[in-house]
Amino acid sequence: MKENDFINNAQKVIQIEGNAILALQDQISEKFIELCENILILEGKLILMGIGKSGHIAQKISATLSSTGTPSFFIHPTEAAHGDLGMIDKKDAILILSNSGETKEIIEILPALKRCAGHIFTLTNNGDSTIAKSGEINITISASEEACPLDLAPTSTTTLALVFGDALAISLLEHRGFTRDDFAKSHPAGQLGKKLTTLVKDIAIMDNNAPVVLEDASLKDALIEITDKKLGITMVSNGKKITGIFTDGDLRRCLHEEKDLAHTLIGSVMTASYKCIAHDNLAIDAAEIMEKNKIFTLVVTDDSGNARGVITMHQLLESGII
């Protein structure tokens, strides 16, 4: 097989599955609204079930739902038949995924599922199937062709189910008004958790550690402060409040204009208009402000709006925020 065949095959699969996803838009009907409304009023959890590839997709959908405000978990049908049915309550609803709608392991426990759960919803490829008919709400989605040339391995169909699950989770998220703060509560660990929980004050240089000089300090004194604090910036104060900043960019401008380092007052060459961020904002917000304005430092303010410190792009990088 030629190397070019690998590329052609990959592109064909992507095209087939991409077309299937686009066609899915036309398969979202009023039943989707009904499903969302029923999930929103659940007092319990939404339990996902599936066998084989559908089971893997169901696990991912359940995880996405749980992290976006819809309490959910996955139960394997075989495990359900051997005791895990005890995890299901009448306040819960079950969403069963089965492409054929005739999955034997699920059909065998349908009577038990109906006794345990308050509601059963189904997602199948065949609205006339046994599993589809068992659901109070059955949503039917189908792909015109599998990407597998043998038409055996679930490819387009599992992709559709996965995309449907994302559409369901995000639709519910939007309706609940689920926020980034809500998302952070269920993602406290790892890189994502760090971005969602690290505040500006957690990594900024604050108060006595922050670089600051008086307005009547010389340009030379300001350079010494910048060098000592190693942040590429110093704040400038009139003795009561911060009135400006002086950065590496300001220094390059002064050198270009051949300013006298010893006799030029920093107050005459500082930047009086500068970007700020509140100390209790997320650090990732500081990164967004810097990127938007093409700058590398921000002044950090306290609850009263007074400048108290500095946060830099370097600190954000060191902390793993970006």
N, C-alpha and C positions, 0 to 999 in steps of 0.2 A: 504493500500500500504506500502510495506517495504521501509525502508530508502535506502536500496541498489538499489531499483528501480529508485529513483531519480538520483543517480549517473549513472546508466546504460542508462537512458533516455537522460541525459545531454551529455554523451559521444557519444551516437548515433547521436544526433543532430550535435555535433561538427564534427563528422566524415563525415556525409552527406554534411554539408556545406563546410567542408574543401576539400572534393573531388570535389565539384562543382567549387570551386575557382581554383583548379589545372586544371580542364578541361577548364576553361575560357581561359587559355593561348593559346589553340589551336583555339579559336574562334576570336582571334585578327588578322584581315586580312588587306589587302591593304586599305580598307575603313577607317581604323583607321588613317592611314597616311593622307588620304584625309581630314578627319575631322580636324586633328591637323593643317594641312596647311591652311585650310579655317579659323580656329579660329585665327591663328597667324596674318593673314592679315586684321582682322576685324578692322574697324575704330571706331566702337561703342562697346557695351557690349554684352556678351553672357548671354541671359536670359534663365533660367531654368523653366520648367513647369511640373506639374504632379498632379495627384489626389490621395487621400488616401495615402497608404504606399509609392507609387512611388513619391508622393508629398513631403513626409518627406525626402526621399532619395535625391530628387532633391534639397531641401533646403540645405542639408549638402554638396552636391557636389558644389553648388553655393558658399557657404561659403569658402570651400577649394580653389576653383578657385580664388576667390577674394583675399585671403590671400597669394596666391603664384604667383601673377603677372598677372592674367587674369581677368580683370574687369567683374564682373558678379553680377546678383541679381535674386531672385526668384519672380515670379508672380503666384498667384493662378489662375487657369483658370476661376473659378467662379467670382473672383474679376475683372479679365480681361474683362469679359462680362458686367461688371457693372461700367466701367470707367477706369480701370487700363490699358486698351489698349493705353491710351494717354501717358503712360510712355515709349512706344516702338517707336523707330526711324528706319528709313530705313538703318541706319548704323549698326543697331543691328542684331544679329542672335538669333534664338530661338532653344533651344535643348529640345525636348519633351520626357519625360519618360512615357512609358505606356507598361506594361507587355503584355497585350492582344493585344494592338494596336487598340482597339475598344472602348476606353473610350469615352462615350457619350458626357460628358461636354467639352471635347477637340475637338471632331469632329464637334460639333456645332459652334465652333468659328474659325475653320480652315480658312474659307474664309477671315475673318477679320484679322487673324494673317498674312496671305499672303500679305494683303494690307499694313499692318503696318511695318512688318519686312523686312529686306533685304534678309534674308536666313532662312530656316527652316531645322533643322536636327532632326533626331528621333532615339530613342533607344528603341527597342521593342523585344518581344520574337517571333514575327510572321512577317516575311518579306512580307507576302501577305496581311497584315491587312490594313485597311483604313489609319491609322496614318502613318504606315511605307511607304506607297505609296505616301504620301503627302510630304515627306521629300526629299530635294535634295540629302542628304546623309542619308541612314538608316543603322544603325548598329544593327544586330540581335544577341542577346546573350540568351542562355537558359540553364536551369539546368535540369539534367536528372530526379530529383525528389525533391519535397519540403521536408523539415525536418518535417513539420506538418504531423502526421500520417493520418489525415483526408484529406490531400491534398487540404486544403482550405486556411489556413493562409499563406500569402506570407512570406517565410522564406529564402530558398536558392536563390530564384529569387531576393529578395531585397538585399541580401548579395552580389550577383553578380553585381547588379547595383551600389552598394556602392563601391565595389572594382574597377569596371570599371571607376567610377568617379575619384578615387584616381590615377589610372593609367593615366588617361587623364590629370589631374592637374599636376602630377609630370613630365610627358613627356613634357608638355608645359613649365614647370619651367626649366627643363634641357636645352631645346632649347633656351630659352630666356637668359640663363646665370644668372638667378635670384639668388641673394646672400643673405647671412644672414643679411647684412645691409638693403637690400631691404625689407626683411621679418620684420625687426624691425620697419620700418616706419609704418606698418599697425598693429603692436602689441605693442603700447606704454604702455599699462596698464597691471596690474596683474603680477603674478609670471613670466610668459613668457616674458612680456615686460621688466621686471627688468633685467632678464638675458641678454636680447638682447640690452639693452641701458646703463646699468651701466658700467662705465669705472673704470679701476684700481685706478686712481687718486681720484675717488669719495669716496672711502672707505679706501685707504691706509693712513698710518701715514707718513707725509712728512716733509721735511726740519727741522726746529728747534724742532719739536715734535718727530722726529725720533730718536731712540737710536743710539748713536755713541760715540766712545772713540778713543783716539790716540793710535798709535802702542806702545808707551813707557809707556802706562798706565799699572798698575798692574792687575793681574787676579782678585784681590779683587775689584778694582775699576770697572772693567768690570761687575762683578757680581752685584754690586750696581746699575749700569746703567740698566742692564737687569731687576733687581727687580723693579726699579723706573718706567720704561716704560711699564712693564708688557706684553711684547711681546714674551718673551722667546728667544730673539736674540738681539745682538747689532752689528752694523757695525763698522769696524775698519778703521781709516783714518791715512794717513801720514802727514796730515795737508793741503794737496792740493786735494787729491782724496781718494775715498774708495778703500782700498787694500785687504780687506777681511771681513769675518763675524765670529762671535763667537756665537754658539747656545747652547741649552741645551745638545745636543749630544756631543759637544766639551767639555762641562763642565764634563760630566760623564767620558769621556776619561781622562781628567786631574786628576779627583779624583781617578780613577783607577790607574793612574801612580804616584799618591801621589805628585802632583806638589805643590810647596809652593805658597799659595794664595797671600801672601804679596810681594814676590820678583820675581815671574814669570811674565815676560812682555807678555801682550796679543798678541803682534805681533809675538811672537815665538810659540804660540799655536793656532792661528786663522786658519780658513779655507780660503786659498787664492783663491780657485776656487769655485765660487758660481753661482747659477741660478738667472737670472734677467728676468724682464718683463718691457716693456715700459709703461709709465704712461697713454698713450692714448689707450692702448689695452683694450678689454672687460675684465671685472672682471672674467667672466666665463672661459676665456682663462687661467687666473692665476690658477684657480682650476684644469684645465686639466693638466697643467705643474706640479703642486704639486702631483697630483694623479699618473702621469706617473713616476715621479722620487721618489715617496714615501717620500716626504718632507712636512713640514708644514709652511714654510716661503719662501718668494721671495724678493729680492732686487728690488726696483722700480727705473727705470732710466728716465731721461728727454729726450727731443728731441735730445740732443747732445750725449746721451749715458752715461751721468754722473749719478752715483747713488745718489738718492735724498730721498729715503724713503724705507718703508718696508710694505709688505702686508702679512697677515697670514691666515691660514685656519680658525681660529676662527672668523676673521672679515668677511670672506666669508659666514660662517654659520650664524653669527649675522645679516648680511644684507639680508639673504634669497636667496643668489645666488645659494647655494647648500643646 
